Amino acid sequence: HKPMTMATSTAAKKGVAGRIDYDSWEKRASNLSKELDEEDEQEKEAAASALGLDGKHARSQAEAEEKSKAEEMQKAKQRLEAYEKREQGVTETLSGLLGPVGDDDTTAEVEEKHQEIKYITRESIGAGKRVLTVADTKGPGKIVLTQDLSNLESRTATNTSLK
């Protein structure tokens, strides 16, 4: 009888107590899988770019028209917002100059309010304001626009037929 010799293999000894290290194989497999997925994604992007499907170019004439309309609408919206901001900067709004007549007022108080006169002067308007809006004013009384307001700029042309 020949004595039994144990054959040793370098592959079998890798791991703990001669066992195969499954964790390292799992790690290798997941890394290779990620690499393949990334390569597939890059190939898809390259193919889409070569076909013009990457979103930079329109796929049809209708889509091209729609994109140009959307860009024009965005520009128009920005111009409108800038215009509204400028208009708000030059407009002064005065509201509630004459308070409403209350239900519990006596006839003497109502008569007194009918005689009430409110003057709007240049001091009533903020600096740089060129447009005056009188809003939400109800009740008896008078509102007088004084002569110093005649220096406000008018946005409309003067009607010569009214003079």
VOGU-3710 file (C-alpha; in Angstrom, 3 decimals, decimal comma):
1> hkpmtmatst> 0,000/0,000/0,000  1,053/3,385/-0,863  0,363/6,037/1,659  -2,425/8,456/0,699  -1,157/11,817/-0,222  -3,308/14,858/-0,123  -3,362/16,839/-3,280  -3,232/20,499/-2,586  -4,522/23,054/-4,987  -3,923/26,748/-4,709
11> aakkgvagri> -7,497/27,508/-5,768  -8,990/25,344/-3,051  -6,952/26,957/-0,291  -8,178/30,444/-1,047  -10,652/31,263/1,680  -11,116/30,220/5,249  -10,072/26,636/6,042  -9,850/25,761/2,354  -13,386/26,947/1,520  -14,291/29,150/-1,439
21> dydswekras> -14,731/32,837/-0,599  -18,243/33,499/-1,915  -18,248/37,128/-0,760  -15,366/38,030/-3,044  -17,077/36,296/-5,984  -20,310/38,173/-5,219  -18,369/41,438/-5,115  -16,670/40,667/-8,440  -19,979/39,715/-10,057  -21,729/42,878/-8,859
31> nlskeldeed> -18,821/45,049/-10,071  -18,906/43,397/-13,494  -22,679/43,786/-13,623  -22,398/47,508/-12,819  -19,733/47,958/-15,492  -21,917/46,223/-18,081  -24,931/48,366/-17,127  -22,841/51,541/-17,438  -21,519/50,432/-20,830  -25,067/49,671/-22,013
41> eqekeaaasa> -26,236/53,116/-20,861  -23,338/54,805/-22,652  -24,093/52,854/-25,829  -27,777/53,839/-25,631  -26,850/57,516/-25,185  -24,409/57,358/-28,101  -27,025/55,711/-30,325  -29,704/58,242/-29,317  -27,294/61,097/-29,994  -26,387/59,642/-33,393
51> lgldgkhars> -30,089/59,377/-34,252  -30,848/62,871/-32,959  -33,046/61,602/-30,118  -31,040/63,168/-27,294  -33,488/66,061/-26,831  -31,261/68,677/-28,422  -33,008/68,464/-31,754  -36,680/68,144/-32,597  -37,949/64,796/-33,808  -40,575/66,342/-36,065
61> qaeaeekska> -41,600/69,657/-37,532  -44,504/69,899/-35,075  -42,139/69,420/-32,142  -39,789/72,062/-33,547  -42,690/74,519/-33,851  -43,818/73,699/-30,324  -40,319/74,320/-28,935  -40,036/77,659/-30,721  -43,492/78,707/-29,470  -42,527/77,754/-25,912
71> eemqkakqrl> -39,342/79,834/-26,164  -41,300/82,804/-27,560  -43,873/82,495/-24,763  -41,100/82,458/-22,151  -39,548/85,606/-23,633  -42,958/87,321/-23,796  -43,640/86,376/-20,167  -40,311/87,869/-19,081  -41,044/91,100/-20,997  -44,518/91,322/-19,428
81> eayekreqgv> -43,141/90,777/-15,917  -40,511/93,487/-16,479  -43,210/95,870/-17,776  -45,485/95,192/-14,787  -42,580/95,762/-12,396  -41,807/99,137/-14,025  -45,491/100,129/-13,914  -45,769/99,273/-10,226  -42,716/101,410/-9,578  -44,338/104,580/-10,948
91> tetlsgllgp> -47,931/104,060/-9,740  -49,287/105,447/-6,474  -52,614/104,028/-5,278  -54,657/105,916/-2,708  -57,577/103,950/-1,325  -60,302/104,600/1,200  -59,971/108,392/1,186  -63,660/108,816/1,999  -64,889/106,255/4,461  -68,288/104,661/3,914
101> vgdddttaev> -71,284/106,033/5,776  -72,044/103,672/8,643  -75,534/102,422/9,478  -75,335/103,851/12,998  -74,461/107,414/11,865  -76,948/110,140/12,654  -78,278/112,442/9,924  -76,083/115,267/11,247  -72,976/113,093/10,858  -74,051/112,101/7,323
111> eekhqeikyi> -74,532/115,768/6,389  -71,130/116,573/7,841  -69,546/113,825/5,716  -71,259/115,207/2,597  -69,347/118,416/3,197  -66,032/116,628/3,821  -63,282/117,550/1,346  -60,064/115,548/0,882  -57,123/117,189/-0,895  -54,578/115,144/-2,799
121> tresigagkr> -51,301/117,041/-3,015  -47,811/116,251/-4,227  -46,896/115,241/-0,655  -49,553/112,492/-0,828  -47,615/110,825/-3,616  -44,293/109,048/-3,177  -41,100/110,175/-4,874  -40,771/109,052/-8,483  -44,449/108,193/-8,828  -46,036/109,464/-12,030
131> vltvadtkgp> -49,405/107,694/-12,072  -52,119/108,275/-9,468  -54,887/105,761/-8,855  -57,748/106,560/-6,493  -59,393/103,272/-5,521  -61,857/101,758/-3,055  -63,300/105,114/-2,135  -66,988/105,355/-1,363  -69,171/107,548/0,715  -70,158/111,194/0,601
141> gkivltqdls> -67,660/113,999/0,188  -65,315/115,454/-2,388  -61,788/114,627/-3,508  -59,818/117,566/-4,874  -56,695/117,099/-6,987  -54,546/120,156/-6,358  -52,672/122,245/-8,914  -49,258/120,846/-7,950  -50,305/117,476/-9,423  -50,397/119,008/-12,914
151> nlesrtatnt> -46,652/118,401/-13,147  -47,179/114,631/-13,215  -46,250/113,068/-16,529  -49,108/111,904/-18,712  -48,701/108,662/-20,620  -51,403/109,565/-23,111  -51,194/112,264/-25,725  -53,092/115,445/-24,983  -56,441/115,639/-26,743  -56,360/119,039/-28,467
161> slk> -60,063/118,940/-29,295  -60,927/119,202/-25,583  -59,062/122,484/-25,135
//
